[in-house]
Amino acid sequence: MMPTFRATSLMPIVVTAIGFAVAVVVGGAYWLSITDLKEPFAVSLLYRFGDDDYLPMIYAIARGKFTEFAAYGLVGSALLPFPVVSSAPYSVSVALFGDHGFVFADTIISALRFAACLLLARAFTRDALLQACAALMTFVLTGPVLYSDVIWRLNALGMDAEHIASSWLMRYPRPYVTGIFVILLLVTCTHLTRSLRRKEDAAWISAGHGVALAMAAQGDFHLALIGCLGTAVAFVQFVATDVRSWKSALKSAAQVAVGFAIAILPMIFQVLSVSAEVSARWGLFAIPRSSALEFVDVDRWQVGIALAGATAWWILRRHGDERAESLVLTAVCFYAASLVALPVSIALLGKSIQIYHFRERSQAFATILILVIVFAAAGVAGRALQRKRWALRTLQAGFVLAAMLAASLQIRSSFELAREAASKQTQQRVWRNAGWEPLPTYRTDLARLIEELERPEYRKALTLGTFDQQLAMWWLTRDAHTLWIPDTFVSTAADAVIEKRTLELSRLTGMPPHTFAALIAMERSYFTMRFLTLGKWQASAAYVAAPIADYSPDQQARIRNTDRYNPWAIRLPISERNRLLQHFAAIESTGTPIDLIVLADTIDFAGLPGPPAEQFKPVFSNASFRVWIRR
């Protein structure tokens, strides 16, 4: 173990303070980058990193609404289907500070992530300076810097860097919030297994670890499943090395289960209330349990990383370094679990959802395992250099220098990402060649539109009809506002309701049959996913939602060539396209209680004439939008 500085040394305190300062700056980078923008704060919020689908849920929870809130006529009809834990920090902040609560939440969450990295560092060393430096480098090298400054350099050198990935990025709430749980689960499991080895009472630690697993599940199902499996592997390893302690291990496992069971109850109620249609829209699909082994996808690099971790653990065990040994072992257990979590979950559940997340979590745990090995090696080197003061000082100085370099890279990377988001002028998410082409002045025009819609004369207009999903998400952040077309991600509405209302608005706005046919024929169609069925009709090497004969020869060829980890390859079967065309031809648009219609003039929607003049009057337009209000 590296010897500590004298108690009077301020260096560990300084590095720790720098770490927290970096975390705060990183969390506030986007907000610092928009200070000169002349636009409503709501627009800046829509362009914050990540998916805007979560915004309405954050605001609904902030207002104490835990049931359907998005769809006209269905408000309060069912529990919110998406777990609330990962959105809670933002919801609490919005409840306290309004729209600007996002600024507060971003900075606090970032600071909490650095605090979690400190806990991780303290789990394997008592040296205050090594703790501070390791925490800062972990904070940085598990974030966006890994992509912007590390992975591409490794690939440029001809090294395969596809097996490592960040555990947190700026996308909210996942992984910006849930990335904290990646670290916390390693910390709590390390303390749990260490207590078992020391024959200490681990009741509170065990229960706390169970709670952490349950909290992770309510925001990142894939992480929680890996955490549960990694914990099981850690228990098995403990019993294998100390068979006589199996009773204490069983007792601790029961305490973990109790903590998990209590904390997971809110999610259980939500899951039980979710309809099969909502689950299918999110991408849940059945997989035969007998095919589990087909999803074992481990290559030599992954085996090598796991063996490197196991070797490091064996060396630390021989050196008697209990703290570092415990953390390295936990990291190895979690990484090993991440490699087999997908096939194990298929064997247990017979179903899965968005399976690419398993691969991403495995890459994140690989990064952390590599970092832990490096830090443990530094600890061993420090102990070997105890009597060579100049060498020890050099090693310490090198660690401080590396931490400061990491901090500077993180700040630079964060502001580059922030400036990119702040300067974007088209839609936040563009679907090229899929029905949602870029509009060059969309952001400026959206700002003018929002200013218009916030005028007093629109106060009674509460139900919006639109094919602009980003605008729809902003609309739902306003209290008591609803959508005519239920959002396919946020809403609990049945597929039939969503389909009927989408077709009604299409006819009401004058959409011709050939335009409708073209929109639903597109692969990964924006129109189909955002206003009909989202991920229900996924078709890949892993799963096909309809009999293969119900697809055209071209579709069949594309399905065979689609990565099985891709759940967003959406292809409508022939029978479904024909059914939708028939329904479109027969649908009537009379009597829809829509207060306001807004059309974004992308290539695919610019030709729509708009609603009948006897029902709606045009009230606003600019280069990107046309607005009608009911007469």
C-alpha positions as CSV (number, residue, x, y, z in Angstrom):
1,M,0.0,0.0,0.0
2,M,1.2,3.5,-0.8
3,P,2.3,5.3,2.3
4,T,0.3,8.4,3.1
5,F,1.4,12.0,3.1
6,R,1.9,13.6,6.5
7,A,-1.3,14.7,8.1
8,T,-0.5,18.3,7.5
9,S,-0.2,17.8,3.7
10,L,-2.9,19.7,1.8
11,M,-2.4,18.0,-1.5
12,P,-5.1,15.3,-1.1
13,I,-7.6,18.0,0.0
14,V,-6.6,20.2,-3.0
15,V,-7.0,17.4,-5.5
16,T,-10.4,16.4,-4.0
17,A,-11.6,20.0,-4.1
18,I,-10.5,20.3,-7.7
19,G,-12.4,17.1,-8.4
20,F,-15.6,18.5,-7.0
21,A,-15.1,21.8,-8.9
22,V,-14.6,19.9,-12.2
23,A,-17.7,17.9,-11.5
24,V,-19.8,21.1,-10.9
25,V,-18.3,22.7,-14.1
26,V,-19.0,19.6,-16.1
27,G,-22.6,19.5,-14.9
28,G,-23.1,23.1,-15.7
29,A,-21.3,23.1,-19.1
30,Y,-24.4,23.2,-21.3
31,W,-26.0,26.0,-19.2
32,L,-22.9,28.1,-19.3
33,S,-22.8,27.6,-23.1
34,I,-26.3,29.0,-23.7
35,T,-26.0,32.2,-21.7
36,D,-25.8,34.3,-24.9
37,L,-28.7,32.7,-26.7
38,K,-31.8,34.9,-27.2
39,E,-34.4,32.2,-26.9
40,P,-37.0,30.9,-24.4
41,F,-35.4,28.7,-21.7
42,A,-37.8,26.0,-22.8
43,V,-36.1,25.8,-26.2
44,S,-32.6,25.5,-24.6
45,L,-34.0,22.8,-22.4
46,L,-35.2,20.8,-25.4
47,Y,-31.7,20.9,-26.9
48,R,-30.1,19.7,-23.7
49,F,-28.1,16.5,-24.2
50,G,-30.2,13.3,-24.8
51,D,-33.7,12.3,-25.5
52,D,-36.5,14.8,-24.9
53,D,-39.0,11.9,-24.4
54,Y,-38.3,11.9,-20.7
55,L,-39.1,15.6,-20.2
56,P,-42.9,15.2,-19.8
57,M,-42.4,12.4,-17.2
58,I,-40.1,14.6,-15.2
59,Y,-42.6,17.4,-15.2
60,A,-45.5,15.1,-14.4
61,I,-43.7,13.6,-11.4
62,A,-42.7,17.1,-10.3
63,R,-46.5,17.9,-10.1
64,G,-47.2,14.7,-8.2
65,K,-48.8,13.0,-11.2
66,F,-48.0,9.3,-11.4
67,T,-50.8,8.2,-13.8
68,E,-51.5,8.8,-17.5
69,F,-51.1,12.5,-18.2
70,A,-50.3,12.8,-21.9
71,A,-53.4,11.7,-23.9
72,Y,-56.6,13.7,-24.2
73,G,-59.5,11.9,-22.6
74,L,-57.3,9.3,-20.9
75,V,-55.7,11.4,-18.1
76,G,-55.5,9.4,-14.9
77,S,-56.5,6.1,-16.5
78,A,-53.3,4.1,-15.7
79,L,-50.1,4.2,-13.7
80,L,-47.1,5.7,-15.4
81,P,-45.2,2.8,-17.0
82,F,-41.7,4.1,-16.7
83,P,-39.9,3.8,-13.3
84,V,-39.5,7.1,-11.5
85,V,-36.2,6.8,-9.6
86,S,-33.9,7.9,-12.4
87,S,-36.1,10.9,-13.1
88,A,-36.6,11.8,-9.5
89,P,-33.6,14.2,-9.1
90,Y,-34.9,16.3,-11.9
91,S,-38.5,16.1,-10.8
92,V,-37.6,17.3,-7.3
93,S,-35.5,20.1,-8.7
94,V,-38.3,21.2,-11.1
95,A,-40.8,21.1,-8.2
96,L,-38.5,23.4,-6.2
97,F,-37.1,25.8,-8.9
98,G,-39.3,25.4,-12.0
99,D,-37.7,25.0,-15.4
100,H,-34.4,26.2,-14.0
101,G,-34.3,23.2,-11.7
102,F,-32.5,21.4,-14.5
103,V,-29.5,23.5,-14.0
104,F,-29.4,22.7,-10.3
105,A,-30.0,19.0,-10.9
106,D,-27.3,18.7,-13.5
107,T,-24.6,20.2,-11.2
108,I,-25.7,18.2,-8.1
109,I,-25.8,14.9,-10.0
110,S,-22.4,15.5,-11.4
111,A,-21.0,16.3,-8.0
112,L,-22.7,13.1,-6.6
113,R,-21.0,11.1,-9.3
114,F,-17.6,12.4,-8.2
115,A,-18.5,11.6,-4.6
116,A,-19.4,8.0,-5.7
117,C,-15.9,7.8,-7.4
118,L,-14.4,8.8,-4.1
119,L,-16.2,6.0,-2.3
120,L,-14.9,3.6,-4.9
121,A,-11.3,4.9,-4.4
122,R,-11.6,4.6,-0.6
123,A,-12.8,1.1,-1.0
124,F,-9.3,-0.1,-2.1
125,T,-6.8,2.3,-0.5
126,R,-6.3,4.4,2.7
127,D,-3.9,6.7,0.9
128,A,-5.7,10.1,0.7
129,L,-3.7,11.3,-2.3
130,L,-4.2,8.1,-4.3
131,Q,-7.9,8.2,-3.4
132,A,-8.3,11.8,-4.7
133,C,-6.3,11.2,-7.9
134,A,-8.0,7.8,-8.6
135,A,-11.5,9.3,-8.0
136,L,-10.8,12.2,-10.4
137,M,-9.4,9.9,-13.1
138,T,-12.3,7.4,-12.6
139,F,-14.8,10.3,-12.9
140,V,-13.2,11.4,-16.2
141,L,-12.3,8.1,-17.8
142,T,-15.7,6.6,-17.4
143,G,-17.4,9.6,-19.1
144,P,-17.5,11.3,-22.5
145,V,-13.7,11.8,-22.6
146,L,-13.4,8.1,-23.2
147,Y,-15.0,8.6,-26.6
148,S,-13.6,12.0,-27.5
149,D,-10.0,11.5,-26.5
150,V,-9.2,7.8,-25.9
151,I,-11.2,5.3,-28.0
152,W,-10.6,7.1,-31.3
153,R,-6.9,7.4,-30.6
154,L,-6.7,3.6,-29.8
155,N,-8.6,2.8,-33.0
156,A,-6.2,5.1,-35.0
157,L,-3.3,3.2,-33.7
158,G,-4.9,0.0,-35.0
159,M,-6.0,-1.2,-31.5
160,D,-9.4,-2.7,-31.0
161,A,-11.2,-0.4,-28.6
162,E,-14.8,-1.7,-29.0
163,H,-14.7,-3.5,-25.7
164,I,-14.6,-0.4,-23.5
165,A,-17.2,2.3,-23.1
166,S,-18.3,5.1,-20.8
167,S,-20.6,4.3,-17.9
168,W,-22.0,7.8,-17.9
169,L,-22.8,10.4,-20.6
170,M,-24.7,13.6,-20.6
171,R,-28.0,12.0,-21.8
172,Y,-30.6,12.2,-19.0
173,P,-31.8,10.4,-17.1
174,R,-29.9,7.4,-18.3
175,P,-26.9,7.2,-18.1
176,Y,-26.4,10.6,-16.6
177,V,-28.2,9.6,-13.4
178,T,-28.0,5.8,-13.6
179,G,-24.2,6.0,-14.1
180,I,-23.9,6.7,-10.4
181,F,-25.3,3.3,-9.7
182,V,-22.7,1.6,-11.7
183,I,-20.1,2.9,-9.2
184,L,-22.3,2.5,-6.1
185,L,-23.1,-1.2,-6.8
186,L,-19.4,-2.0,-7.0
187,V,-18.8,-0.1,-3.7
188,T,-21.6,-1.7,-1.7
189,C,-20.8,-5.2,-3.0
190,T,-17.1,-4.7,-2.1
191,H,-18.0,-3.7,1.4
192,L,-20.4,-6.6,1.7
193,T,-18.0,-9.3,0.7
194,R,-15.2,-7.7,2.8
195,S,-17.5,-7.8,5.8
196,L,-18.2,-11.5,5.2
197,R,-14.5,-12.3,5.1
198,R,-13.9,-10.4,8.3
199,K,-16.8,-12.3,10.0
200,E,-18.4,-9.0,10.7
201,D,-22.2,-8.3,11.0
202,A,-23.1,-7.3,7.4
203,A,-26.8,-6.9,7.9
204,W,-27.0,-3.2,7.1
205,I,-24.5,-3.4,4.3
206,S,-26.3,-6.4,2.8
207,A,-29.7,-4.7,3.0
208,G,-28.2,-1.5,1.6
209,H,-26.7,-3.3,-1.4
210,G,-30.2,-4.8,-2.0
211,V,-31.7,-1.4,-2.0
212,A,-29.0,-0.1,-4.4
213,L,-29.8,-2.9,-6.8
214,A,-33.5,-2.1,-6.6
215,M,-32.9,1.6,-7.2
216,A,-30.7,0.8,-10.2
217,A,-33.5,-1.4,-11.6
218,Q,-35.9,1.6,-11.5
219,G,-34.0,3.3,-14.3
220,D,-31.6,0.8,-15.8
221,F,-33.0,-2.8,-15.9
222,H,-29.9,-4.1,-17.7
223,L,-27.5,-2.7,-15.1
224,A,-29.6,-4.1,-12.2
225,L,-29.8,-7.5,-13.8
226,I,-26.0,-7.5,-14.2
227,G,-25.7,-6.3,-10.6
228,C,-27.8,-9.1,-9.3
229,L,-25.9,-11.7,-11.2
230,G,-22.5,-10.1,-10.2
231,T,-23.6,-10.2,-6.6
232,A,-24.5,-13.9,-7.0
233,V,-21.1,-14.6,-8.5
234,A,-19.4,-12.8,-5.6
235,F,-21.3,-15.0,-3.1
236,V,-20.4,-18.2,-4.9
237,Q,-16.7,-17.1,-5.0
238,F,-16.8,-16.4,-1.2
239,V,-18.4,-19.8,-0.4
240,A,-16.0,-21.6,-2.8
241,T,-13.0,-20.1,-0.9
242,D,-14.5,-20.6,2.6
243,V,-17.0,-23.4,2.6
244,R,-17.5,-23.4,6.3
245,S,-19.0,-19.8,6.1
246,W,-21.8,-20.8,3.8
247,K,-24.4,-20.0,6.5
248,S,-23.2,-16.5,6.9
249,A,-23.2,-16.1,3.1
250,L,-26.8,-17.4,2.9
251,K,-27.9,-15.1,5.7
252,S,-26.3,-12.1,3.9
253,A,-27.9,-13.1,0.6
254,A,-31.3,-13.2,2.3
255,Q,-30.7,-9.7,3.7
256,V,-29.8,-8.5,0.2
257,A,-33.0,-10.0,-1.0
258,V,-35.1,-8.3,1.7
259,G,-33.6,-4.9,0.9
260,F,-34.2,-5.5,-2.8
261,A,-37.8,-6.7,-2.3
262,I,-38.8,-3.7,-0.2
263,A,-37.2,-1.1,-2.4
264,I,-38.5,-2.6,-5.7
265,L,-42.1,-2.5,-4.6
266,P,-43.0,0.8,-6.5
267,M,-41.6,-0.7,-9.7
268,I,-43.6,-4.0,-9.2
269,F,-46.8,-2.0,-9.0
270,Q,-45.9,-0.2,-12.2
271,V,-44.8,-3.4,-14.1
272,L,-48.0,-5.2,-13.1
273,S,-50.0,-2.3,-14.6
274,V,-48.2,-2.1,-17.9
275,S,-50.1,-3.6,-20.8
276,A,-48.6,-6.0,-23.3
277,E,-49.0,-3.4,-26.0
278,V,-47.0,-0.8,-24.1
279,S,-44.2,-3.3,-23.4
280,A,-44.1,-4.3,-27.1
281,R,-43.9,-0.6,-28.2
282,W,-40.8,-0.3,-25.9
283,G,-39.3,-3.3,-27.6
284,L,-40.0,-6.2,-25.3
285,F,-40.0,-9.5,-27.2
286,A,-40.1,-13.2,-26.5
287,I,-37.1,-15.4,-27.0
288,P,-37.1,-19.2,-26.7
289,R,-35.3,-20.2,-23.6
290,S,-33.6,-22.9,-25.6
291,S,-31.8,-20.3,-27.7
292,A,-30.0,-18.7,-24.7
293,L,-26.7,-20.3,-25.6
294,E,-26.9,-18.6,-29.0
295,F,-26.5,-15.3,-27.3
296,V,-23.2,-16.2,-25.5
297,D,-21.0,-13.7,-27.3
298,V,-17.6,-13.6,-25.7
299,D,-14.4,-13.1,-27.7
300,R,-10.7,-13.3,-26.8
301,W,-10.4,-9.7,-25.8
302,Q,-13.1,-10.0,-23.2
303,V,-11.6,-13.2,-21.9
304,G,-8.3,-11.4,-21.7
305,I,-9.7,-8.5,-19.7
306,A,-11.4,-11.0,-17.3
307,L,-8.2,-13.0,-16.9
308,A,-6.2,-9.8,-16.3
309,G,-8.5,-8.9,-13.5
310,A,-8.3,-12.4,-12.0
311,T,-4.5,-12.3,-12.2
312,A,-4.5,-8.9,-10.5
313,W,-6.7,-10.3,-7.7
314,W,-4.4,-13.3,-7.2
315,I,-1.3,-11.1,-7.0
316,L,-3.0,-8.7,-4.5
317,R,-4.2,-11.7,-2.4
318,R,-0.6,-13.0,-2.2
319,H,0.6,-9.5,-1.1
320,G,-2.1,-9.5,1.6
321,D,-3.6,-6.3,0.3
322,E,-7.2,-6.9,1.5
323,R,-8.8,-3.6,0.4
324,A,-7.5,-3.6,-3.2
325,E,-8.1,-7.3,-3.5
326,S,-11.8,-7.0,-2.5
327,L,-12.5,-4.3,-5.0
328,V,-10.7,-6.0,-7.9
329,L,-12.5,-9.2,-7.1
330,T,-15.9,-7.4,-7.1
331,A,-15.0,-5.7,-10.4
332,V,-14.1,-9.1,-11.9
333,C,-17.3,-10.7,-10.7
334,F,-19.4,-7.9,-12.2
335,Y,-17.6,-7.9,-15.5
336,A,-17.9,-11.7,-15.8
337,A,-21.6,-11.3,-15.0
338,S,-22.0,-8.7,-17.7
339,L,-20.6,-11.1,-20.3
340,V,-23.3,-13.7,-19.6
341,A,-26.2,-11.6,-18.4
342,L,-28.0,-11.7,-21.7
343,P,-28.1,-15.5,-22.1
344,V,-28.8,-16.0,-18.4
345,S,-31.8,-13.5,-18.5
346,I,-33.1,-15.3,-21.6
347,A,-32.9,-18.7,-19.9
348,L,-34.7,-17.3,-16.8
349,L,-37.3,-15.0,-18.4
350,G,-37.8,-16.2,-21.9
351,K,-37.9,-12.6,-23.1
352,S,-35.8,-9.5,-23.3
353,I,-35.8,-5.8,-24.3
354,Q,-33.4,-3.6,-26.1
355,I,-30.6,-6.2,-25.8
356,Y,-27.8,-3.9,-27.0
357,H,-27.8,-2.4,-23.5
358,F,-26.3,-5.5,-22.1
359,R,-23.3,-5.1,-24.5
360,E,-22.9,-1.4,-23.5
361,R,-23.0,-2.2,-19.8
362,S,-20.4,-4.9,-20.3
363,Q,-18.1,-2.4,-22.1
364,A,-18.6,0.0,-19.2
365,F,-17.6,-2.6,-16.6
366,A,-14.6,-3.5,-18.7
367,T,-13.4,0.1,-18.5
368,I,-13.9,0.2,-14.7
369,L,-12.1,-3.1,-14.2
370,I,-9.1,-1.8,-16.2
371,L,-9.0,1.3,-14.2
372,V,-9.2,-0.6,-10.9
373,I,-6.3,-2.8,-12.0
374,V,-4.2,0.2,-12.8
375,F,-4.9,1.9,-9.5
376,A,-4.2,-1.3,-7.6
377,A,-0.9,-1.6,-9.5
378,A,0.0,1.9,-8.4
379,G,-0.7,0.9,-4.8
380,V,1.6,-2.1,-5.1
381,A,4.3,0.1,-6.7
382,G,3.9,2.6,-3.9
383,R,4.5,0.0,-1.3
384,A,7.6,-1.3,-3.1
385,L,9.0,2.2,-3.2
386,Q,8.5,3.1,0.5
387,R,12.3,3.2,1.2
388,K,13.1,5.1,-2.0
389,R,11.7,8.5,-1.2
390,W,12.6,10.2,-4.4
391,A,10.9,7.4,-6.5
392,L,7.8,7.5,-4.3
393,R,7.6,11.3,-4.7
394,T,7.9,10.8,-8.5
395,L,5.1,8.3,-8.5
396,Q,2.9,10.6,-6.5
397,A,3.7,13.5,-8.7
398,G,2.9,11.5,-11.7
399,F,-0.5,10.5,-10.4
400,V,-1.3,14.1,-9.5
401,L,-0.2,15.2,-13.0
402,A,-2.3,12.5,-14.6
403,A,-5.3,13.5,-12.6
404,M,-4.9,17.2,-13.6
405,L,-4.6,16.2,-17.2
406,A,-7.7,14.1,-17.0
407,A,-9.6,17.1,-15.4
408,S,-8.5,19.4,-18.2
409,L,-9.6,16.9,-20.8
410,Q,-13.0,16.5,-19.1
411,I,-13.7,20.2,-19.0
412,R,-12.6,20.6,-22.7
413,S,-14.7,17.6,-23.8
414,S,-17.8,18.8,-21.8
415,F,-17.7,22.2,-23.3
416,E,-17.2,20.9,-26.8
417,L,-20.3,18.7,-26.4
418,A,-22.2,21.6,-24.8
419,R,-21.3,24.1,-27.6
420,E,-22.3,21.5,-30.2
421,A,-25.8,21.2,-28.6
422,A,-26.1,24.9,-28.0
423,S,-25.3,25.8,-31.6
424,K,-27.5,23.2,-33.3
425,Q,-30.1,24.8,-35.5
426,T,-32.0,21.9,-37.0
427,Q,-34.3,19.6,-35.0
428,Q,-32.6,18.0,-32.0
429,R,-33.1,14.6,-33.6
430,V,-33.3,14.3,-37.4
431,W,-34.4,11.1,-39.1
432,R,-32.8,11.4,-42.5
433,N,-34.5,9.4,-45.3
434,A,-37.0,8.2,-42.7
435,G,-39.7,10.9,-42.7
436,W,-38.2,13.7,-40.6
437,E,-35.7,15.6,-42.7
438,P,-33.7,18.6,-41.2
439,L,-35.2,22.1,-41.2
440,P,-32.3,24.6,-41.3
441,T,-33.9,27.3,-39.1
442,Y,-36.0,24.9,-36.9
443,R,-34.5,26.1,-33.5
444,T,-35.0,29.8,-34.2
445,D,-38.5,29.2,-35.6
446,L,-39.4,27.0,-32.6
447,A,-38.4,29.8,-30.3
448,R,-40.7,32.2,-32.1
449,L,-43.5,29.6,-32.0
450,I,-43.2,29.0,-28.3
451,E,-43.3,32.7,-27.6
452,E,-46.4,32.9,-29.7
453,L,-48.1,29.9,-28.0
454,E,-47.4,31.4,-24.6
455,R,-49.5,34.5,-25.3
456,P,-52.9,34.9,-23.4
457,E,-55.1,34.1,-26.4
458,Y,-53.8,30.5,-26.5
459,R,-54.5,29.9,-22.8
460,K,-57.6,27.8,-23.4
461,A,-56.0,25.7,-26.1
462,L,-55.0,22.6,-24.1
463,T,-55.1,19.8,-26.7
464,L,-52.6,19.8,-29.4
465,G,-52.5,17.9,-32.7
466,T,-49.1,17.7,-34.3
467,F,-46.7,15.4,-36.1
468,D,-43.7,17.1,-34.5
469,Q,-42.7,14.9,-31.6
470,Q,-40.2,17.4,-30.2
471,L,-42.8,20.1,-30.0
472,A,-45.2,17.6,-28.5
473,M,-42.7,16.9,-25.7
474,W,-42.5,20.6,-24.9
475,W,-46.3,20.9,-24.9
476,L,-46.6,18.2,-22.3
477,T,-44.3,20.0,-19.9
478,R,-47.0,22.6,-19.5
479,D,-49.5,21.9,-16.8
480,A,-52.9,20.4,-17.9
481,H,-51.8,20.2,-21.6
482,T,-52.5,17.0,-23.5
483,L,-51.9,15.6,-27.0
484,W,-54.6,14.3,-29.4
485,I,-52.2,11.6,-30.6
486,P,-50.9,9.7,-27.5
487,D,-47.1,9.6,-27.5
488,T,-45.9,6.0,-28.3
489,F,-43.3,6.1,-25.6
490,V,-44.8,8.2,-22.8
491,S,-48.5,7.2,-23.0
492,T,-50.3,4.1,-21.7
493,A,-52.9,4.4,-24.5
494,A,-53.8,1.3,-26.5
495,D,-52.4,0.8,-29.9
496,A,-55.9,1.1,-31.4
497,V,-56.4,4.5,-29.8
498,I,-53.1,5.8,-31.1
499,E,-53.7,4.5,-34.6
500,K,-57.2,5.9,-34.8
501,R,-56.2,9.3,-33.7
502,T,-53.1,9.4,-35.9
503,L,-55.2,8.5,-39.0
504,E,-57.8,11.1,-38.0
505,L,-55.3,13.9,-37.7
506,S,-53.7,12.8,-41.0
507,R,-57.1,13.1,-42.8
508,L,-58.0,16.3,-40.9
509,T,-54.8,18.0,-42.2
510,G,-55.4,16.8,-45.7
511,M,-52.8,14.1,-46.0
512,P,-53.3,12.3,-49.4
513,P,-53.2,8.5,-49.5
514,H,-49.9,8.3,-51.4
515,T,-48.2,10.4,-48.7
516,F,-49.5,8.2,-46.0
517,A,-48.4,5.1,-47.9
518,A,-44.9,6.5,-48.4
519,L,-44.5,7.4,-44.7
520,I,-45.4,3.9,-43.4
521,A,-43.3,2.2,-46.1
522,M,-40.0,3.9,-45.0
523,E,-37.6,1.7,-43.0
524,R,-37.3,2.9,-39.4
525,S,-40.1,5.3,-40.3
526,Y,-40.3,8.4,-38.1
527,F,-44.1,8.4,-38.7
528,T,-44.6,4.7,-37.8
529,M,-42.4,4.8,-34.7
530,R,-43.4,8.2,-33.2
531,F,-47.2,8.1,-34.1
532,L,-48.1,4.4,-34.5
533,T,-46.2,1.6,-32.8
534,L,-42.7,2.7,-31.8
535,G,-40.6,-0.6,-31.6
536,K,-43.4,-3.1,-31.9
537,W,-42.5,-4.1,-35.5
538,Q,-38.8,-4.6,-34.9
539,A,-37.2,-7.1,-37.2
540,S,-33.6,-8.3,-36.9
541,A,-31.6,-11.5,-36.7
542,A,-32.8,-11.8,-33.1
543,Y,-36.5,-11.4,-33.5
544,V,-39.1,-10.9,-36.2
545,A,-42.5,-9.6,-35.1
546,A,-44.5,-11.3,-37.9
547,P,-44.0,-14.5,-39.9
548,I,-41.1,-14.1,-42.2
549,A,-43.3,-14.8,-45.2
550,D,-45.2,-11.6,-44.4
551,Y,-42.2,-9.5,-45.5
552,S,-41.1,-8.7,-49.0
553,P,-38.0,-10.3,-50.4
554,D,-36.1,-7.1,-49.9
555,Q,-37.3,-6.8,-46.3
556,Q,-36.3,-10.4,-45.7
557,A,-32.8,-9.8,-47.0
558,R,-32.4,-6.7,-44.8
559,I,-33.7,-8.6,-41.8
560,R,-31.1,-11.3,-42.3
561,N,-28.4,-8.7,-42.4
562,T,-29.5,-6.7,-39.4
563,D,-27.5,-6.9,-36.3
564,R,-29.4,-8.9,-33.7
565,Y,-28.6,-6.2,-31.1
566,N,-30.5,-3.6,-33.1
567,P,-34.1,-3.2,-31.8
568,W,-34.8,-0.1,-33.9
569,A,-34.8,-1.8,-37.3
570,I,-38.5,-1.3,-37.8
571,R,-40.2,-2.9,-40.8
572,L,-43.9,-3.2,-41.3
573,P,-45.1,-6.5,-42.5
574,I,-47.0,-6.5,-45.8
575,S,-50.3,-7.4,-44.1
576,E,-49.9,-4.6,-41.6
577,R,-49.2,-2.0,-44.3
578,N,-52.3,-3.1,-46.2
579,R,-54.5,-3.0,-43.1
580,L,-53.3,0.5,-42.3
581,L,-53.9,1.7,-45.9
582,Q,-57.5,0.3,-45.7
583,H,-58.1,1.9,-42.3
584,F,-56.7,5.2,-43.6
585,A,-59.1,5.1,-46.6
586,A,-62.1,4.4,-44.3
587,I,-61.3,6.8,-41.4
588,E,-63.3,10.0,-40.8
589,S,-61.9,13.1,-39.2
590,T,-65.1,14.7,-37.9
591,G,-65.6,15.6,-34.3
592,T,-62.0,15.6,-33.1
593,P,-61.8,17.8,-29.9
594,I,-58.4,19.3,-31.0
595,D,-57.9,22.9,-29.9
596,L,-54.7,23.6,-31.8
597,I,-52.9,22.1,-34.8
598,V,-49.2,22.7,-35.5
599,L,-47.5,21.4,-38.6
600,A,-43.7,21.4,-39.1
601,D,-42.9,21.9,-42.7
602,T,-40.4,19.2,-43.3
603,I,-40.3,17.7,-46.8
604,D,-42.8,15.0,-45.9
605,F,-45.3,17.3,-44.2
606,A,-44.9,20.6,-46.0
607,G,-47.4,19.6,-48.7
608,L,-50.3,19.1,-46.3
609,P,-52.9,21.8,-46.8
610,G,-54.0,21.9,-43.2
611,P,-57.4,21.5,-41.5
612,P,-60.7,22.7,-43.0
613,A,-61.2,26.5,-42.9
614,E,-64.7,26.1,-41.5
615,Q,-63.2,24.4,-38.4
616,F,-59.8,26.0,-37.9
617,K,-58.3,29.4,-38.7
618,P,-54.6,30.0,-39.4
619,V,-53.1,32.2,-36.7
620,F,-49.3,31.9,-37.1
621,S,-46.6,30.8,-39.5
622,N,-42.9,31.1,-40.1
623,A,-40.3,29.2,-42.1
624,S,-40.7,25.9,-40.2
625,F,-44.2,26.0,-38.7
626,R,-47.9,26.6,-39.5
627,V,-50.5,27.0,-36.7
628,W,-54.3,26.8,-36.7
629,I,-56.7,27.3,-33.8
630,R,-60.2,26.0,-33.6
631,R,-62.8,28.5,-34.5
